[in-house]
Amino acid sequence: MSDYIDCHYARTRADTSTRPFLTGPLSVETAVVGGGLAGLTVALELAQRGRSVALIEGRRIGWGASGRNGGFCAPGFAIGLDGIAARAGQESARELYALSREAVLYVRDTLARQGNPVDPGRMGHISARRVPARAELEQYRDKMAAFGTALQVLATPETRALLKSEVYFESIVEPLAFAMQPLDYALGLAREIAERGGGIYENCPALALHKVGAAYRLMTPRGRVSARNVILCTGGYTGRLLPRLRRAMLPIATYAMATEPCADLLDQAIATPMCISDDRRAGDYYRRLSDGRLLWGGRITARTRDPADLAALLHRDMREVYPQLATVKIETAWSGLMSYARHYMPQIGRSEDGLWHCTAFGGHGLNTTALGGRLIAAAISEGDDRYRLFAPFGLDWNGGPFGPVAAQLIYWKLQAQDWWAERKLRRSGN
């Protein structure tokens, strides 16, 4: 029986209940494979509509990246709006961005319904620059104003008044963003599904998927699920259940840690409760927690094994930005696998009648999992075809065994570019 890995979210989760193991046959209208945020959202949306639904999870609810991430919920996508427009057109980019904003509000409202409302005083996300970029940030602010988003550019003194580090220059603030405890959110979704009559089964991997007439049959270790619709929401832990889906994703690891309570020291370094990240390709992201701890994340790799010195690596990254935190101790450090597509967009769609996929949310998942789950539930229930906005971002081949190698080489190249840009800046005396 799988349990949660040791991380801050698992230690502090409010719900410690477990869900049953599926034994015997089960027949529902829709079966969801994967108990991350995408699967939970689509199952809840269907249950709220009175539809018959069951969710099976191979480990625990929110066990993967859904319950281990940085906890940042903000509008947008990992690829950025220019990348979307280049592949799908400007109007599609506008529609998708609007949907991503709606999804942020959906998550906020769901948290309030669960009894964990977002604190207005802690809203906002600061993206800080490691090299001067005032003109670039102002241009981006003006472009986003056309999408209905009011961003704020902070000059270097304003940025450093909040982030007391000389590595930062200008920054830009997204006011709609907020932070959350993602595992608690996932467990809250599961409770709501159960309250509305949906079935949830943990430690119950899907072993095989067969087409049987006009329906599908999912085989589990001691049971089976027959369903008219099957939705695969397996993220970075996607297996061979649908080979085409596995061939279209890359599992990418990222790392995070939580410190001991250290509010007094944090006051000397980070004078804001907002979420924070920098502009490097695999940059740092972090936030002050309400209990006086600091949650710090960063680094990405195509290697799925944790480095032996994970906590030390992240501690070093933190010290490089904030030397004043050098004495802070680390309580927990962990990793998680995100699912990325080659095009860096979610893969949301239908492979054939009744067989759906909702995955590849790496890099920007807390809003997009909500978006994808809502779109597929609306498609199944009402015939809503807005999920077709993601048609240009299909199940592109990931490169097979060379995919992870190529991804790692690209990361190293981008990392070297960041290092060179920052080195030039230091040599210039700025």
VOGU-3710 file (C-alpha; in Angstrom, 3 decimals, decimal comma):
1> msdyidchya> 0,000/0,000/0,000  1,480/3,330/-1,067  1,517/6,334/1,211  2,581/9,941/0,744  6,248/10,823/0,475  7,627/12,868/3,349  7,093/16,498/2,395  5,709/19,621/4,040  2,264/19,202/2,508  1,879/15,610/3,652
11> rtradtstrp> 3,008/16,557/7,156  0,527/19,424/7,436  -2,511/18,016/5,588  -5,786/18,440/7,403  -7,378/15,233/6,081  -5,675/11,962/7,033  -8,473/9,647/5,894  -7,986/6,906/3,305  -10,167/5,734/0,437  -11,177/2,139/-0,239
21> fltgplsvet> -9,600/-0,374/-2,604  -11,769/-1,496/-5,517  -12,872/-5,115/-5,286  -15,151/-6,725/-7,846  -17,002/-5,220/-10,805  -18,231/-1,633/-11,031  -20,294/0,017/-13,752  -20,451/3,818/-14,175  -21,015/6,292/-16,946  -17,495/7,766/-16,622
31> avvggglagl> -14,279/6,391/-15,157  -11,396/8,722/-14,324  -7,859/7,343/-14,102  -5,600/9,458/-11,894  -6,302/11,181/-8,583  -4,408/14,384/-9,230  -6,035/17,773/-9,621  -7,118/17,242/-13,232  -8,831/13,931/-12,493  -10,390/15,220/-9,291
41> tvalelaqrg> -11,749/18,321/-11,008  -13,394/16,456/-13,865  -14,844/13,877/-11,452  -16,247/16,599/-9,205  -17,718/18,524/-12,132  -19,467/15,383/-13,347  -20,690/14,440/-9,872  -22,086/17,948/-9,381  -24,111/17,430/-12,554  -25,540/14,201/-11,155
51> rsvaliegrr> -23,532/11,968/-13,487  -22,284/8,545/-12,464  -18,500/8,677/-11,999  -15,702/6,702/-10,368  -12,060/7,705/-9,951  -9,242/5,203/-9,501  -5,816/6,247/-8,264  -2,769/3,986/-8,263  -1,397/5,452/-5,054  -2,989/8,163/-2,867
61> igwgasgrng> -5,142/11,161/-3,769  -2,813/14,006/-4,778  0,233/11,738/-4,383  2,085/13,079/-7,441  2,928/16,605/-8,545  -0,605/17,762/-7,691  0,193/17,430/-3,991  3,895/18,378/-4,029  4,158/21,564/-6,097  4,976/25,142/-5,148
71> gfcapgfaig> 1,331/25,984/-4,519  1,235/28,952/-6,944  -2,088/29,487/-8,709  -1,877/32,097/-11,472  -3,384/32,619/-14,924  -1,535/31,646/-18,076  0,322/28,666/-19,505  3,895/27,393/-19,413  4,481/28,214/-23,080  3,377/31,856/-22,835
81> ldgiaaragq> 0,847/33,675/-24,996  3,232/34,342/-27,874  3,898/30,622/-28,171  0,175/29,868/-28,179  -0,495/32,500/-30,842  2,310/31,176/-33,040  0,725/27,737/-33,146  -2,998/28,420/-32,752  -3,517/32,068/-33,685  -4,045/35,271/-31,752
91> esarelyals> -7,772/34,784/-31,172  -7,239/31,304/-29,719  -4,536/32,707/-27,464  -6,992/35,311/-26,221  -9,720/32,709/-25,567  -7,357/30,330/-23,819  -5,968/33,046/-21,604  -9,491/34,096/-20,617  -10,247/30,465/-19,699  -7,092/30,326/-17,603
101> reavlyvrdt> -8,214/33,403/-15,644  -11,620/31,811/-15,089  -9,852/28,710/-13,781  -7,933/30,756/-11,195  -11,221/32,158/-9,919  -12,682/28,634/-9,915  -9,859/27,387/-7,680  -10,232/30,415/-5,405  -13,982/29,863/-5,064  -13,523/26,132/-4,472
111> larqgnpvdp> -11,027/26,815/-1,685  -13,547/29,140/-0,048  -16,226/26,459/-0,312  -13,845/23,984/1,329  -13,336/26,363/4,251  -9,842/27,508/3,209  -10,444/30,953/1,705  -7,565/32,802/0,077  -6,238/35,583/2,304  -6,562/38,823/0,275
121> grmghisarr> -3,475/40,162/2,012  -1,355/37,338/0,616  -2,452/37,576/-3,018  -0,066/38,397/-5,834  2,941/36,915/-7,630  6,255/38,730/-8,104  8,403/37,716/-11,071  11,829/39,210/-10,398  14,561/39,770/-12,972  18,172/38,732/-12,490
131> vparaeleqy> 19,317/41,196/-15,163  17,953/44,713/-15,772  14,852/44,546/-17,992  12,717/47,627/-17,355  11,762/48,232/-21,014  10,953/44,550/-21,574  8,723/44,411/-18,508  6,868/47,574/-19,459  6,276/46,210/-22,948  4,913/42,980/-21,467
141> rdkmaafgta> 2,699/44,926/-19,046  1,213/46,912/-21,918  0,641/43,777/-23,990  -1,158/42,028/-21,149  -3,375/45,074/-20,603  -4,942/44,218/-23,970  -5,870/40,827/-22,469  -7,607/42,495/-19,534  -4,787/41,963/-17,035  -3,407/44,892/-15,030
151> lqvlatpetr> 0,202/44,109/-14,139  2,492/46,351/-12,100  6,160/46,941/-12,883  8,402/47,556/-9,862  11,690/49,408/-10,276  14,849/47,952/-8,770  14,603/49,880/-5,459  10,957/48,834/-5,068  11,822/45,225/-5,827  14,704/45,138/-3,376
161> allksevyfe> 12,565/46,718/-0,679  10,431/43,582/-0,826  13,107/41,042/-1,811  16,208/42,065/0,089  18,716/40,620/-2,339  21,204/42,221/-4,696  20,643/39,539/-7,339  17,320/41,114/-8,314  16,573/44,170/-10,414  13,113/45,077/-11,731
171> siveplafam> 10,083/42,863/-11,239  6,489/42,540/-12,373  3,476/41,730/-10,191  0,465/39,615/-11,206  -2,298/40,570/-8,731  -4,710/37,693/-9,441  -2,274/34,994/-8,301  -2,313/33,379/-4,871  -0,745/30,535/-2,922  -2,391/27,456/-1,471
181> qpldyalgla> -1,770/24,112/0,202  -2,265/21,926/-2,907  -2,599/18,579/-1,147  -5,331/19,914/1,126  -7,070/21,275/-1,977  -6,881/17,864/-3,678  -8,204/16,075/-0,599  -11,019/18,621/-0,361  -12,016/17,857/-3,968  -12,080/14,152/-3,116
191> reiaergggi> -14,392/14,759/-0,162  -16,786/16,721/-2,352  -16,843/13,973/-4,973  -17,704/11,373/-2,341  -20,386/13,615/-0,837  -22,050/13,799/-4,254  -22,063/10,063/-4,751  -18,909/9,632/-6,804  -16,651/6,656/-6,185  -12,984/7,161/-5,221
201> yencpalalh> -10,529/4,274/-4,957  -6,921/4,562/-3,793  -3,952/2,216/-4,212  -5,831/0,863/-7,194  -3,754/1,086/-10,392  -5,354/0,652/-13,786  -3,606/-2,366/-15,289  -5,319/-2,668/-18,668  -7,862/-0,865/-20,823  -10,082/-2,693/-23,319
211> kvgaayrlmt> -12,795/-1,590/-25,712  -15,916/-3,692/-25,179  -18,618/-2,819/-27,674  -19,486/0,857/-27,280  -17,904/1,023/-23,805  -14,558/0,453/-22,088  -13,325/-1,858/-19,388  -10,556/-0,932/-16,958  -8,857/-3,784/-15,154  -7,470/-3,239/-11,641
221> prgrvsarnv> -5,663/-5,690/-9,314  -8,903/-7,087/-7,817  -11,648/-5,385/-9,763  -12,817/-3,926/-13,022  -14,678/-0,806/-14,092  -17,019/-0,688/-17,061  -17,718/2,796/-18,384  -19,023/4,587/-21,452  -16,328/7,256/-20,994  -12,767/6,933/-19,713
231> ilctggytgr> -10,614/9,986/-18,920  -6,869/9,501/-18,469  -5,378/12,094/-16,086  -2,107/10,476/-15,085  0,404/13,339/-15,457  4,084/12,728/-14,815  3,420/9,146/-13,730  1,718/8,071/-16,970  2,339/4,405/-17,717  1,614/2,163/-20,690
241> llprlrraml> -2,179/2,014/-20,333  -2,515/4,056/-23,537  0,847/3,838/-25,339  0,174/6,853/-27,539  -0,332/9,009/-24,453  2,862/7,748/-22,822  4,809/8,464/-26,027  3,551/12,056/-25,976  4,801/13,099/-22,532  8,120/13,728/-20,836
251> piatyamate> 8,409/13,199/-17,066  10,453/16,124/-15,733  11,572/16,317/-12,109  11,621/19,424/-9,986  12,609/19,906/-6,356  11,337/21,720/-3,288  12,070/22,111/0,408  10,542/23,658/3,510  12,581/25,274/6,260  12,118/25,253/9,981
261> pcadlldqai> 10,009/28,121/11,385  12,203/31,219/11,063  9,931/34,261/10,786  12,436/36,671/12,355  15,141/35,775/9,846  12,678/35,850/6,969  11,747/39,402/7,948  15,339/40,353/7,115  15,105/38,834/3,641  11,569/38,636/2,231
271> atpmcisddr> 9,255/41,490/3,159  6,179/40,245/1,317  3,721/37,342/1,633  3,337/37,116/-2,156  4,527/34,195/-4,300  7,949/34,870/-5,836  9,900/33,521/-8,773  12,752/34,718/-10,971  13,128/34,916/-14,741  15,692/32,177/-15,253
281> ragdyyrrls> 14,712/29,199/-17,378  14,623/26,872/-14,400  14,586/29,536/-11,775  13,869/29,663/-8,084  10,313/29,932/-6,800  9,412/30,423/-3,179  6,993/31,890/-0,655  6,639/32,539/3,028  4,236/30,153/4,720  1,786/31,338/7,339
291> dgrllwggri> 3,489/29,175/9,988  6,805/31,048/9,697  8,498/28,612/7,335  9,869/29,265/3,862  8,941/26,981/0,993  11,637/27,031/-1,690  11,660/25,226/-5,022  13,731/25,127/-8,162  15,887/23,155/-10,581  14,518/20,821/-13,224
301> tartrdpadl> 15,975/17,667/-14,693  15,028/14,821/-16,985  16,610/12,443/-14,487  13,929/10,935/-12,291  16,170/9,905/-9,372  16,649/12,336/-6,504  20,205/13,613/-5,994  21,697/12,354/-2,752  22,292/15,912/-1,540  18,899/17,356/-2,523
311> aallhrdmre> 18,396/19,427/0,630  21,957/20,785/0,442  21,513/21,806/-3,222  18,344/23,746/-2,498  19,837/25,282/0,632  22,756/26,523/-1,462  20,375/28,041/-4,014  18,561/29,862/-1,215  21,810/31,164/0,319  23,020/32,506/-3,032
321> vypqlatvki> 19,957/34,740/-3,187  19,621/35,473/0,529  22,917/35,115/2,425  21,058/36,335/5,515  19,269/32,953/5,612  22,473/30,894/5,773  21,757/29,536/9,257  18,193/28,441/8,513  17,726/24,675/8,756  15,778/22,507/6,317
331> etawsglmsy> 13,031/20,276/7,684  11,928/18,483/4,530  13,083/18,254/0,911  11,326/16,369/-1,865  10,890/15,970/-5,601  8,004/15,388/-7,970  7,528/14,446/-11,617  5,708/16,881/-13,843  4,317/15,895/-17,232  5,447/18,053/-20,145
341> arhympqigr> 4,482/17,870/-23,786  7,002/18,912/-26,425  4,893/21,989/-27,127  4,690/22,920/-23,383  0,894/23,093/-23,440  -1,658/20,865/-21,703  -2,922/17,914/-23,710  -6,698/18,064/-23,433  -8,837/16,152/-25,881  -10,402/12,941/-27,122
351> sedglwhcta> -8,507/10,064/-28,695  -11,653/8,325/-29,887  -15,323/8,236/-28,938  -15,514/8,012/-25,155  -11,737/7,981/-24,566  -10,368/11,284/-23,252  -7,037/12,597/-21,986  -6,326/15,521/-19,675  -2,632/15,748/-18,854  0,743/17,519/-19,379
361> fgghglntta> 0,252/20,417/-16,961  3,931/20,810/-16,043  5,098/24,286/-15,177  1,666/25,861/-14,725  -0,693/23,268/-13,298  -2,888/24,658/-10,547  -5,032/26,720/-12,892  -4,769/24,549/-16,013  -5,794/21,317/-14,269  -8,984/23,102/-13,212
371> lggrliaaai> -9,437/24,424/-16,740  -8,982/21,002/-18,348  -11,219/19,185/-15,901  -14,035/21,656/-16,399  -13,784/21,547/-20,203  -13,940/17,766/-20,429  -16,802/17,514/-17,948  -18,727/20,093/-19,994  -17,964/18,207/-23,213  -19,261/14,904/-21,815
381> segddryrlf> -22,303/16,416/-20,126  -23,407/19,159/-22,500  -21,505/18,596/-25,730  -19,469/21,768/-25,106  -16,725/21,822/-27,742  -14,406/24,437/-26,203  -11,916/21,665/-25,435  -11,128/21,833/-29,174  -9,182/25,027/-28,465  -6,421/22,619/-27,429
391> apfgldwngg> -6,523/20,708/-30,733  -3,365/22,458/-32,046  -1,556/21,078/-29,000  -2,035/17,371/-29,516  -0,210/14,192/-28,597  3,070/15,029/-30,303  5,704/12,293/-30,073  8,148/12,960/-27,252  11,230/11,686/-29,068  11,240/8,215/-27,526
401> pfgpvaaqli> 14,450/7,349/-25,612  16,089/10,489/-26,980  13,373/12,780/-25,582  14,712/13,000/-22,008  18,263/13,406/-23,324  17,206/16,274/-25,589  15,223/17,895/-22,766  18,239/17,715/-20,442  20,563/19,176/-23,081  18,143/22,041/-23,729
411> ywklqaqdww> 17,952/22,761/-20,010  21,742/22,803/-19,685  21,981/25,140/-22,672  19,431/27,560/-21,200  21,106/27,324/-17,812  24,433/28,253/-19,436  22,794/31,234/-21,158  21,458/32,438/-17,809  24,876/32,013/-16,203  26,583/33,933/-19,019
421> aerklrrsgn> 24,083/36,827/-18,917  24,494/37,187/-15,154  28,298/36,929/-15,422  28,385/39,726/-18,008  26,274/41,843/-15,704  28,625/41,310/-12,765  31,670/42,134/-14,906  30,014/45,361/-16,013  29,753/46,436/-12,382  25,920/46,665/-12,295
//
